[in-house]
Amino acid sequence: MSRSSQPAPGILTVNAGSSSIKLALFEAAPRLRCLMEGQVERIGLPGTRLSMTDALSGQIEEAAIPGADHAACVGPLMDRIQQRMGASALLAVGHRIVHGGMTYGQPEPVTPAMIAELRRISSYDPEHLPAEIGLLEAYARRYPSVAHIACFDTAFHRDLPRVAQLLAIPRTYNNAGIRRYGFHGLSYAFLMKELARIGRPGEAEGRVILAHLGNGASMTAVQDGKSLETTMGFTPASGLPMSRRSGDLDPGVMSYLTSTEGLTVEQFHRMVNSESGLLGLSESSSDIRDLLALEAHDPRAAEAVALFCYHAKKAIGALAAVLGGVDTLVFSAGIGEHSPVVRARICEGLGFLGIAIDGRRNEANDAVISAEDGRAIVRVIHTDEAREMAQSVLSLLAKAR
């Protein structure tokens, strides 16, 4: 990409995983347009790699980089961006923060007080918050005169009904912030805007179930644009079984394993966040594509896929009960967008809810995959958390002018 073709200013979005960073650069005016995407994987492990894609030309650059931690990757990432677009073009940085606790909801500027509060609640989500805090500080050091905006993944569920927030434990813990928060909010906010844009008149105000099915997986019941219930709770490890996360567990499992196997709190945490889910049950892979390829001759792989689909189906039933029925079901994220087999297995037997899919449309990954005689509309919508962050940053900056 030549500098002459590169308008300014730009908005950078940063999305940190437990061992990865995804970023995207958007042209802020006259409309949001993605210019570049980047990703670093295997942070803190041997073979840390960076990949950058020029969204306009399709040019891809890959390189090995030193990646002792998330903050150490900021320099190599931004050096490559600045080589292509110039250092003066950055207007703002939007940071995805997975957990906002009880304090933070809508996007807002990063302040020392915010960083201190996030550090205080970092034990709420040790898989994400410490790395995200490190990136907030690293980007602030690199770009001290640029606006830094925190975008919280819990914000979409901020106004969950009180009964959906409560955990049935002593009230003193709830008063201390131990409650159900819900996650994948940036994805859900984007999907609802897309549904309003492409759906039938009034569809986005109806009874909607959103299924964000990727490495992390959750579902949410939405009516009149508001989250009424969601499968994840206090942490992103809860709810549906995922690629490496266990999802919901009987709390007695921890007590049993600590007393019989001698597991420490740290070992149990690692087990339910990194060693469970599809990987733990299959003993072979956390990628559902691998498991679908293996299931015909590997019963462990078949059981892992069956468990994932079973719990997703069960969640749809529960969310439909909260909504009093379902008008629209939306599949999104890596599995939801790209696995017709999984979508078909999840929807099988849900005819009593009016959910039925057309096999041909489903296999073709059509935007609408519901059968003509199904009462509910079943959609496949690509989610874009980075664009949702960029739009939130742009809107916040416009209000501040």
For each residue, the residues with C-beta under 8 A, 3 or more apart:
1: 5 6 35 36 54 56 57 59 84 85
2: 5 6
3: 6 84 85 86
4:
5: 1 2 56
6: 1 2 3 35 84 85 86 89
7: 27 29
8: 85 86 88 89 91
9: 28 29 89 90 91 92
10: 25 26 27 28 35 85 89 90 91
11: 25 26 28 32 90 91 92 93 94 390 393 394
12: 23 24 25 26 81 90 92 93 94
13: 23 24 25 26 93 94 95 96 385 386 389 390 393
14: 21 22 23 93 94 95 96 135 139
15: 21 22 23 96 385 386 389
16: 20 21 70 96 128 131 132 135
17: 20 21 22 128 131
18: 127 128 131 273 274
19: 41 42 43 44 45
20: 16 17 39 40 41 42 43
21: 14 15 16 17 38 39 40 43 70 73 77 135
22: 14 15 17 37 38 39 386
23: 12 13 14 15 37 38 39 77 386
24: 12 13 34 36 37 38 386 387 390
25: 10 11 12 13 34 35 36 37 81 85
26: 10 11 12 13 32 33 34 35 386 387 390
27: 7 10 31 32 33 35
28: 9 10 11 32 91 92 390 394
29: 7 9
30:
31: 27
32: 11 26 27 28 387 390 391 394
33: 26 27
34: 24 25 26 37 55 386 387
35: 1 6 10 25 26 27 54 55 56 85
36: 1 24 25 52 53 54 55 81 84 85
37: 22 23 24 25 34 52 53 55 386
38: 21 22 23 24 50 51 52 53 77 80 81
39: 20 21 22 23 50 51
40: 20 21 43 48 49 50 51 65 67 73 77
41: 19 20 48 49 51
42: 19 20 45 46 47 48 49 67
43: 19 20 21 40 48 67 69 70 73 131
44: 19 48 67 68 69
45: 19 42 48 67
46: 42
47: 42 64
48: 40 41 42 43 44 45 64 65 66 67 73
49: 40 41 42 62 63 64 65
50: 38 39 40 61 62 63 64 65 73 76 77 80
51: 38 39 40 41 60 61 62 63
52: 36 37 38 60 61 62 80 81
53: 36 37 38 58 59 60 61
54: 1 35 36 57 58 59 60 84
55: 34 35 36 37 58
56: 1 5 35
57: 1 54
58: 53 54 55
59: 1 53 54
60: 51 52 53 54
61: 50 51 52 53 80
62: 49 50 51 52
63: 49 50 51 76
64: 47 48 49 50
65: 40 48 49 50 73 76
66: 48 72 76
67: 40 42 43 44 45 48 72 73
68: 44 72
69: 43 44 72 73 131 134
70: 16 21 43 73 74 131 134 135 138
71: 74 134 135 137 138
72: 66 67 68 69 75
73: 21 40 43 48 50 65 67 69 70 76 77
74: 70 71 77 78 135 138 139 142
75: 72 78 79 142
76: 50 63 65 66 73 79 80
77: 21 23 38 40 50 73 74 80 81
78: 74 75 81 82 142
79: 75 76 82 83
80: 38 50 52 61 76 77 83 84
81: 12 25 36 38 52 77 78 84 85
82: 78 79 85 86 87
83: 79 80
84: 1 3 6 36 54 80 81
85: 1 3 6 8 10 25 35 36 81 82 89
86: 3 6 8 82 89
87: 82 90
88: 8
89: 6 8 9 10 85 86
90: 9 10 11 12 87 93 143 146
91: 8 9 10 11 28 146 147 397
92: 9 11 12 28 146 147 148 149 393 397
93: 11 12 13 14 90 139 143 146 147 148 149 393
94: 11 12 13 14 107 149 151 389 390 392 393
95: 13 14 110 132 135 136 139 148 149 150 151
96: 13 14 15 16 132 151 153 186 385 389
97: 100 104 118 129 132 150 151 152 153
98: 125 128 129 132 152 153 154 183 236
99: 121 124 125 128 129 152 153 154 181 183 235
100: 97 103 104 105 150 152 153 154 155 181
101: 104 117 118 121 124 154 177 181
102: 177 179
103: 100 117
104: 97 100 101 108 114 117 150 152 154 155
105: 100 152 154 155 158
106: 152 155 158
107: 94 149 150 151 152 155 389 392 393 396
108: 104 114 149 150 396
109: 147 148 149 150 396
110: 95 114 115 136 140 148 149 150
111: 114 115
112: 115 116
113: 116 117
114: 104 108 110 111 117 118 150
115: 110 111 112 118 119 133 136 137
116: 112 113 119 120
117: 101 103 104 113 114 120 121
118: 97 101 114 115 121 122 129 132 133 136
119: 115 116 122 129 133
120: 116 117
121: 99 101 117 118 124 129 177
122: 118 119 125 126 129 130 133
123: 126
124: 99 101 121 129 177 234 235
125: 98 99 122 128 129 235 236
126: 122 123 129 130 269
127: 18 235 236 237 273
128: 16 17 18 98 99 125 131 132 236
129: 97 98 99 118 119 121 122 124 125 126 132 133
130: 122 126 133 134
131: 16 17 18 43 69 70 128 134 135
132: 16 95 96 97 98 118 128 129 135 136
133: 115 118 119 122 129 130 136 137
134: 69 70 71 130 131 137 138
135: 14 16 21 70 71 74 95 131 132 138 139
136: 95 110 115 118 132 133 139 140 148 150
137: 71 115 133 134 140 141
138: 70 71 74 134 135 141 142
139: 14 74 93 95 135 136 142 143 148
140: 110 136 137 143 144 148
141: 137 138 144
142: 74 75 78 138 139
143: 90 93 139 140 146 148
144: 140 141
145:
146: 90 91 92 93 143
147: 91 92 93 109 393 397
148: 92 93 95 109 110 136 139 140 143
149: 92 93 94 95 107 108 109 110 392 393 396 397
150: 95 97 100 104 107 108 109 110 114 136
151: 94 95 96 97 107 155 186 388 389 392 393
152: 97 98 99 100 104 105 106 107 155 185
153: 96 97 98 99 100 156 183 184 185 186
154: 98 99 100 101 104 105 157 158 181 182 183 185
155: 100 104 105 106 107 151 152 158 185 186 189
156: 153 182 184 185 186 188 189 220 227
157: 154 160 181 182 183 185 220 227 230
158: 105 106 154 155
159: 226 227
160: 157 164 165 180 182 227 228 229 230
161: 164 165 228 229
162: 165 166
163: 166
164: 160 161 180 228 229 230
165: 160 161 162 179 180 181
166: 162 163 174 179 180
167: 173 174 178 179 180 233 234
168:
169: 173 174 178
170: 173 174
171: 174 175
172: 175 176
173: 167 169 170 176 178
174: 166 167 169 170 171 177 178 179
175: 171 172
176: 172 173
177: 101 102 121 124 174
178: 167 169 173 174 234
179: 102 165 166 167 174 234
180: 160 164 165 166 167 230 232 233 234
181: 99 100 101 154 157 165 232 233 234
182: 154 156 157 160 185 218 220 227 230 232 233
183: 98 99 153 154 157 216 218 230 232 236
184: 153 156 187 188 212 216 218 220 232
185: 152 153 154 155 156 157 182 188 189 227
186: 96 151 153 155 156 189 190 385 388 389
187: 184 190 191 210 212 332 333 383 385 388
188: 156 184 185 191 192 210 212 220 222 227
189: 155 156 185 186 192 193 388
190: 186 187 193 194 383 384 385 387 388
191: 187 188 194 195 210 212 330 332 381 383
192: 188 189 195 196 204 208 210 222 225
193: 189 190 196 197 388
194: 190 191 197 198 381
195: 191 192 198 199 203 204 208 328 330 379 381
196: 192 193 199 203 204
197: 193 194
198: 194 195 367 381
199: 195 196 203 204 328 377 379
200: 203 377
201:
202: 205 206
203: 195 196 199 200 206 208 327 328 377
204: 192 195 196 199 208 225
205: 202 223 224 225
206: 202 203 223 327 328
207: 221 223 320 323 324 325 326 327 328
208: 192 195 203 204 221 222 223 323 326 327 328 329 330
209: 219 220 221 222 316 319 320 323 326 328 329 330
210: 187 188 191 192 219 220 222 330 332
211: 219 312 316 329 330 331 332 336 346
212: 184 187 188 191 216 217 218 219 220 332 333 336 383
213: 217 312 331 332 333 334 335 336 342
214: 217 243 333 334 335 336
215: 242 243 244 286 334
216: 183 184 212 236 242 243 245
217: 212 213 214 239 240 241 242 243 308 312 333 335
218: 182 183 184 212 230 231 232 236 239 240
219: 209 210 211 212 230 231 239 240 312 315 316 319
220: 156 157 182 184 188 209 210 212 227 229 230 231 319
221: 207 208 209 227 228 229 230 319 320 322 323
222: 188 192 208 209 210 225 226 227 228
223: 205 206 207 208 226 228 323
224: 205
225: 192 204 205 222
226: 159 222 223
227: 156 157 159 160 182 185 188 220 221 222 230
228: 160 161 164 221 222 223 322 323
229: 160 161 164 220 221 318 319 322
230: 157 160 164 180 182 183 218 219 220 221 227 239
231: 218 219 220 238 239 240 315 319
232: 180 181 182 183 184 218 235 236 238 239
233: 167 180 181 182 238 239
234: 124 167 178 179 180 181 238
235: 99 124 125 127 232 238
236: 98 125 127 128 183 216 218 232 245
237: 127 245 246 247 272 273
238: 231 232 233 234 235 247 248
239: 217 218 219 230 231 232 233 247 248 315
240: 217 218 219 231 247 308 311 312 315
241: 217 245 246 247 276 277 278 281 307 308 311
242: 215 216 217 245 246 247 277 278
243: 214 215 216 217 277 278 279 286 287 288
244: 215 273 274 275 276 277 278 279 280 286
245: 216 236 237 241 242 272 273 274 276 277
246: 237 241 242 249 271 272 273 276 277 280
247: 237 238 239 240 241 242 277 311
248: 238 239
249: 246 253 254 272
250: 253
251: 254 255
252: 255 256
253: 249 250 256 257
254: 249 251 257 258 263 268
255: 251 252 258 259
256: 252 253 259 260
257: 253 254 260 261 263 268
258: 254 255 261 262 263 264 265 268
259: 255 256
260: 256 257
261: 257 258
262: 258
263: 254 257 258 267 268 271
264: 258 267 268
265: 258 268 269
266: 269 270
267: 263 264 270 271
268: 254 257 258 263 264 265 271 272
269: 126 265 266 272 273
270: 266 267 273 274 275
271: 246 263 267 268 274 275 276 280
272: 237 245 246 249 268 269 275 276
273: 18 127 237 244 245 246 269 270 276
274: 18 244 245 270 271
275: 244 270 271 272 279 280
276: 241 244 245 246 271 272 273 279 280 281
277: 241 242 243 244 245 246 247 280 281 286
278: 241 242 243 244 281 282 285 286 287 288 291 304 305 308
279: 243 244 275 276 282 283 284 285 286
280: 244 246 271 275 276 277 283
281: 241 276 277 278 300 303 304 307
282: 278 279 285 291 294 298 300 301 303 304
283: 279 280 300
284: 279 290 291 294 298 300 301
285: 278 279 282 290 291 294 301
286: 215 243 244 277 278 279
287: 243 278 290 291
288: 243 278 291 292 305 308 335 339 342
289: 292 293 339
290: 284 285 287 293 294 301
291: 278 282 284 285 287 288 294 295 301 302 304 305
292: 288 289 295 301 305 339 341 342
293: 289 290
294: 282 284 285 290 291 297 298 301 302
295: 291 292 298 301 302 305
296: 302
297: 294
298: 282 284 294 295 301 302
299: 302 303
300: 281 282 283 284 303 304
301: 282 284 285 290 291 292 294 295 298 304 305
302: 291 294 295 296 298 299 305 306
303: 281 282 299 300 306 307
304: 278 281 282 291 300 301 307 308
305: 278 288 291 292 295 301 302 308 309 342 345
306: 302 303 309 310 345
307: 241 281 303 304 310 311
308: 217 240 241 278 288 304 305 311 312 342
309: 305 306 312 313 342 345 346
310: 306 307 313 314
311: 240 241 247 307 308 314 315
312: 211 213 217 219 240 308 309 315 316 342 346
313: 309 310 316 317 345 346 347 348 349 350
314: 310 311 317 318
315: 219 231 239 240 311 312 318 319
316: 209 211 219 312 313 319 320 326 329 346 350 353 355
317: 313 314 320 321 350 353
318: 229 314 315 321 322
319: 209 219 220 221 229 231 315 316 322 323 326
320: 207 209 221 316 317 323 324 325 326 353
321: 317 318 324
322: 221 228 229 318 319
323: 207 208 209 221 223 228 319 320 326
324: 207 320 321
325: 207 320 353 354
326: 207 208 209 316 319 320 323 329 353 354 355 376
327: 203 206 207 208 376 377
328: 195 199 203 206 207 208 209 376 377 378 379
329: 208 209 211 316 326 347 355 376 377 378 379
330: 191 195 208 209 210 211 378 379 380 381
331: 211 213 336 337 343 369 378 379 380 381
332: 187 191 210 211 212 213 336 337 380 381 382 383
333: 187 212 213 214 217 336 337 383
334: 213 214 215 337 338
335: 213 214 217 288 338 339 342
336: 211 212 213 214 331 332 333 339 342 343 380
337: 331 332 333 334 365 380 381 382 383
338: 334 335 365
339: 288 289 292 335 336 342 343
340: 343 344 362 363 365
341: 292 344 345
342: 213 288 292 305 308 309 312 335 336 339 345 346
343: 331 336 339 340 346 347 357 362 369 380
344: 340 341 347 348 357 359 362
345: 305 306 309 313 341 342 348
346: 211 309 312 313 316 342 343 350
347: 313 329 343 344 350 355 356 357 378
348: 313 344 345
349: 313
350: 313 316 317 346 347 353 355 356
351: 354 355 356 374
352:
353: 316 317 320 325 326 350 376
354: 325 326 351 374 375 376
355: 316 326 329 347 350 351 370 374 376 378
356: 347 350 351 370 371 373 374 376 378
357: 343 344 347 361 362 369 370 371 374 378
358: 361 362 369 370 371 372
359: 344 362 363
360: 363 364
361: 357 358 364 366 368 369 370
362: 340 343 344 357 358 359 365 366 369
363: 340 359 360
364: 360 361
365: 337 338 340 362 369 380
366: 361 362 369 380
367: 198 379 380 381
368: 361 377 378 379 380
369: 331 343 357 358 361 362 365 366 378 379 380
370: 355 356 357 358 361 374 376 377 378 379
371: 356 357 358 374
372: 358
373: 356
374: 351 354 355 356 357 370 371 377 378
375: 354
376: 326 327 328 329 353 354 355 356 370
377: 199 200 203 327 328 329 368 370 374
378: 328 329 330 331 347 355 356 357 368 369 370 374
379: 195 199 328 329 330 331 367 368 369 370
380: 330 331 332 336 337 343 365 366 367 368 369
381: 191 194 195 198 330 331 332 337 367
382: 332 337
383: 187 190 191 212 332 333 337
384: 190 387 388
385: 13 15 96 186 187 190 388 389
386: 13 15 22 23 24 26 34 37 389 390
387: 24 26 32 34 190 384 390 391
388: 151 186 187 189 190 193 384 385 391 392
389: 13 15 94 96 107 151 186 385 386 392 393
390: 11 13 24 26 28 32 94 386 387 393 394
391: 32 387 388 394 395
392: 94 107 149 151 388 389 395 396
393: 11 13 92 93 94 107 147 149 151 389 390 396 397
394: 11 28 32 390 391 397 398
395: 391 392 398 399
396: 107 108 109 149 392 393 399 400
397: 91 92 147 149 393 394 400 401
398: 394 395 401
399: 395 396
400: 396 397
401: 397 398
